[in-house]
Amino acid sequence: MMIASLLLMAGSQDLRVLVMTPTPKMHCESCENKIKKNLRFEKGVVKIETSVEAQTVTVTYNPAKTNVENIQAAMKKIGYDTKIVSDHPKEEKQKKKAK
């Protein structure tokens, strides 16, 4: 049990956060749901957040299982071209507590 917990903690340190802007723009909750429903099937995607106001799709993913190109290809399959805003390692909650 403890080994499984350690493996989960070690794996979370390797996660990355990709922020993209979609074209065409998202207009409503239906657009957001379409993106979330389809991206969740991409292997390695851990979390998906969308914002109509900011026109961003934020994907937390495991780079050992997928990459930016695969995520963009998944978006393209559902009709969205994307522009990368950022792609960076996920910040650990422990680092935030230390500050």
GROMACS elastic network, one bead per residue, 0.5 to 0.9 nm:
[ bonds ]
;  ai    aj funct       b0    kb
    1     4     6  0.52512   500
    1     5     6  0.64867   500
    1     6     6  0.88428   500
    2     5     6  0.50788   500
    2     6     6  0.62395   500
    2     7     6  0.86504   500
    3     6     6  0.50468   500
    3     7     6  0.61466   500
    3     8     6  0.86128   500
    4     7     6  0.50998   500
    4     8     6  0.62138   500
    4     9     6  0.86491   500
    5     8     6  0.51173   500
    5     9     6  0.61999   500
    5    10     6  0.86043   500
    6     9     6  0.50665   500
    6    10     6  0.60617   500
    6    11     6  0.84857   500
    7    10     6  0.50692   500
    7    11     6  0.60188   500
    7    12     6  0.86166   500
    8    11     6  0.51090   500
    8    12     6  0.62512   500
    8    13     6  0.89592   500
    9    12     6  0.52740   500
    9    13     6  0.67741   500
   10    13     6  0.54847   500
   10    14     6  0.72643   500
   11    14     6  0.55314   500
   11    15     6  0.71244   500
   11    62     6  0.80919   500
   12    15     6  0.54401   500
   12    62     6  0.81337   500
   12    90     6  0.82576   500
   12    92     6  0.82613   500
   13    16     6  0.86088   500
   13    89     6  0.80526   500
   13    90     6  0.71793   500
   13    91     6  0.80310   500
   13    92     6  0.69413   500
   14    61     6  0.88825   500
   14    62     6  0.66617   500
   14    63     6  0.73367   500
   14    64     6  0.83027   500
   14    89     6  0.69965   500
   14    90     6  0.75040   500
   15    46     6  0.85578   500
   15    60     6  0.66261   500
   15    61     6  0.55588   500
   15    63     6  0.66120   500
   15    64     6  0.87730   500
   15    88     6  0.87875   500
   15    89     6  0.60388   500
   15    90     6  0.55490   500
   15    91     6  0.87654   500
   16    59     6  0.81813   500
   16    60     6  0.56465   500
   16    61     6  0.54418   500
   16    62     6  0.63603   500
   16    63     6  0.67920   500
   16    87     6  0.67827   500
   16    88     6  0.54682   500
   16    91     6  0.86636   500
   17    58     6  0.68185   500
   17    59     6  0.56816   500
   17    61     6  0.64136   500
   17    62     6  0.89858   500
   17    86     6  0.77754   500
   17    87     6  0.55677   500
   17    88     6  0.54139   500
   17    89     6  0.59986   500
   17    90     6  0.55847   500
   17    91     6  0.89326   500
   18    57     6  0.80441   500
   18    58     6  0.56108   500
   18    59     6  0.51000   500
   18    60     6  0.63067   500
   18    61     6  0.77099   500
   18    68     6  0.75215   500
   18    84     6  0.74698   500
   18    85     6  0.76865   500
   18    86     6  0.57586   500
   18    88     6  0.66741   500
   18    89     6  0.88127   500
   19    56     6  0.65026   500
   19    57     6  0.57157   500
   19    59     6  0.64382   500
   19    60     6  0.88019   500
   19    83     6  0.86330   500
   19    84     6  0.61573   500
   19    85     6  0.52869   500
   19    86     6  0.51636   500
   19    87     6  0.63508   500
   19    88     6  0.89207   500
   20    55     6  0.83902   500
   20    56     6  0.55305   500
   20    57     6  0.52197   500
   20    58     6  0.64415   500
   20    59     6  0.83364   500
   20    72     6  0.88355   500
   20    82     6  0.59549   500
   20    83     6  0.54023   500
   20    85     6  0.52048   500
   20    86     6  0.71270   500
   20    87     6  0.87815   500
   21    25     6  0.79744   500
   21    54     6  0.85938   500
   21    55     6  0.57739   500
   21    57     6  0.62101   500
   21    58     6  0.88848   500
   21    81     6  0.83709   500
   21    82     6  0.54677   500
   21    83     6  0.52721   500
   21    84     6  0.66455   500
   21    85     6  0.69021   500
   22    25     6  0.56690   500
   22    26     6  0.71833   500
   22    55     6  0.69236   500
   22    56     6  0.68706   500
   22    57     6  0.73190   500
   22    75     6  0.83744   500
   22    80     6  0.57410   500
   22    81     6  0.57429   500
   22    83     6  0.66578   500
   23    26     6  0.78848   500
   23    79     6  0.83525   500
   23    80     6  0.53453   500
   23    81     6  0.50636   500
   23    82     6  0.60177   500
   23    83     6  0.81264   500
   24    79     6  0.80173   500
   24    80     6  0.61282   500
   24    81     6  0.72259   500
   24    82     6  0.88107   500
   25    31     6  0.87320   500
   25    52     6  0.80669   500
   25    55     6  0.66646   500
   25    80     6  0.83866   500
   26    29     6  0.82436   500
   26    30     6  0.85887   500
   26    31     6  0.54252   500
   26    32     6  0.67776   500
   26    51     6  0.82807   500
   26    52     6  0.56828   500
   26    53     6  0.88277   500
   26    55     6  0.65341   500
   26    56     6  0.86826   500
   27    30     6  0.80209   500
   27    31     6  0.63718   500
   27    32     6  0.82944   500
   27    52     6  0.63005   500
   27    53     6  0.88487   500
   27    55     6  0.88260   500
   28    31     6  0.54050   500
   28    32     6  0.66605   500
   28    33     6  0.88457   500
   28    52     6  0.66632   500
   29    33     6  0.60720   500
   29    34     6  0.85618   500
   29    52     6  0.78835   500
   30    33     6  0.50502   500
   30    34     6  0.61300   500
   30    35     6  0.87243   500
   31    34     6  0.51670   500
   31    35     6  0.64488   500
   31    36     6  0.87662   500
   31    52     6  0.85936   500
   32    35     6  0.53015   500
   32    36     6  0.62332   500
   32    37     6  0.85761   500
   32    49     6  0.85460   500
   32    50     6  0.60219   500
   32    51     6  0.76145   500
   32    52     6  0.74882   500
   32    57     6  0.86025   500
   33    36     6  0.50399   500
   33    37     6  0.58358   500
   33    38     6  0.84354   500
   33    50     6  0.87414   500
   34    37     6  0.52934   500
   34    38     6  0.62608   500
   34    39     6  0.85808   500
   34    78     6  0.80261   500
   35    38     6  0.54121   500
   35    39     6  0.59751   500
   35    40     6  0.84702   500
   35    48     6  0.86253   500
   35    50     6  0.82362   500
   35    57     6  0.84295   500
   35    75     6  0.72646   500
   35    78     6  0.76171   500
   35    80     6  0.89293   500
   36    39     6  0.53654   500
   36    40     6  0.60716   500
   36    48     6  0.62226   500
   36    49     6  0.76537   500
   36    50     6  0.79026   500
   37    40     6  0.57911   500
   37    41     6  0.76087   500
   38    41     6  0.59098   500
   38    42     6  0.76791   500
   38    74     6  0.75661   500
   38    75     6  0.80465   500
   38    78     6  0.76398   500
   39    42     6  0.53988   500
   39    43     6  0.88466   500
   39    45     6  0.73259   500
   39    48     6  0.76210   500
   39    59     6  0.87568   500
   39    71     6  0.74265   500
   39    74     6  0.65061   500
   39    75     6  0.72268   500
   40    43     6  0.77904   500
   40    44     6  0.88224   500
   40    45     6  0.62251   500
   40    46     6  0.77118   500
   40    47     6  0.77781   500
   40    48     6  0.74800   500
   41    44     6  0.86914   500
   41    45     6  0.76419   500
   42    45     6  0.58349   500
   42    66     6  0.77586   500
   42    70     6  0.79090   500
   42    71     6  0.71166   500
   42    74     6  0.72032   500
   43    46     6  0.86478   500
   43    61     6  0.87727   500
   43    62     6  0.86521   500
   43    65     6  0.62368   500
   43    66     6  0.63331   500
   44    60     6  0.87422   500
   44    61     6  0.54821   500
   44    63     6  0.71658   500
   44    64     6  0.75454   500
   44    66     6  0.53488   500
   44    67     6  0.84449   500
   45    48     6  0.76128   500
   45    59     6  0.69232   500
   45    60     6  0.61861   500
   45    62     6  0.64540   500
   45    65     6  0.82712   500
   45    66     6  0.75122   500
   45    71     6  0.84317   500
   46    59     6  0.74729   500
   46    60     6  0.54579   500
   46    61     6  0.51738   500
   46    62     6  0.71232   500
   47    58     6  0.80508   500
   47    59     6  0.57227   500
   47    61     6  0.69821   500
   48    57     6  0.71366   500
   48    58     6  0.57482   500
   48    60     6  0.64625   500
   48    61     6  0.88619   500
   49    56     6  0.81946   500
   49    57     6  0.58395   500
   49    58     6  0.50102   500
   49    59     6  0.64772   500
   49    60     6  0.86200   500
   50    54     6  0.85610   500
   50    55     6  0.75943   500
   50    56     6  0.57943   500
   50    58     6  0.61791   500
   50    59     6  0.86951   500
   51    54     6  0.53786   500
   51    55     6  0.54944   500
   51    56     6  0.53404   500
   51    57     6  0.65855   500
   51    58     6  0.85112   500
   52    56     6  0.69596   500
   52    57     6  0.88398   500
   53    56     6  0.80848   500
   54    57     6  0.89228   500
   56    85     6  0.85743   500
   59    71     6  0.85704   500
   60    90     6  0.76147   500
   61    64     6  0.88163   500
   61    65     6  0.80848   500
   61    66     6  0.72270   500
   61    67     6  0.79604   500
   62    65     6  0.55883   500
   62    66     6  0.63414   500
   62    67     6  0.79333   500
   63    66     6  0.51329   500
   63    67     6  0.55391   500
   63    68     6  0.84586   500
   64    67     6  0.79267   500
   66    69     6  0.82771   500
   66    70     6  0.63241   500
   66    71     6  0.74661   500
   67    70     6  0.54224   500
   67    71     6  0.64445   500
   67    72     6  0.87494   500
   68    71     6  0.51594   500
   68    72     6  0.61025   500
   68    73     6  0.85181   500
   68    84     6  0.88507   500
   68    87     6  0.82539   500
   69    72     6  0.50994   500
   69    73     6  0.60446   500
   69    74     6  0.86136   500
   70    74     6  0.61919   500
   70    75     6  0.86903   500
   71    74     6  0.50705   500
   71    75     6  0.63643   500
   71    76     6  0.86864   500
   72    75     6  0.50311   500
   72    76     6  0.61788   500
   72    77     6  0.87259   500
   72    80     6  0.84609   500
   72    81     6  0.73725   500
   72    82     6  0.64811   500
   72    83     6  0.87633   500
   73    77     6  0.62628   500
   73    78     6  0.89735   500
   73    81     6  0.85678   500
   74    77     6  0.51816   500
   74    78     6  0.69204   500
   74    80     6  0.87863   500
   75    78     6  0.54651   500
   75    79     6  0.65733   500
   75    80     6  0.52621   500
   75    81     6  0.66913   500
   75    82     6  0.73930   500
   76    81     6  0.54585   500
   76    82     6  0.78137   500
   77    80     6  0.73490   500
   84    87     6  0.74114   500
   88    91     6  0.87936   500
   91    94     6  0.85637   500
   91    95     6  0.72269   500
   91    96     6  0.79365   500
   92    95     6  0.54461   500
   92    96     6  0.68913   500
   93    96     6  0.51666   500
   93    97     6  0.64392   500
   93    98     6  0.88731   500
   94    97     6  0.51547   500
   94    98     6  0.63948   500
   95    98     6  0.51909   500
   95    99     6  0.67985   500
   96    99     6  0.55281   500
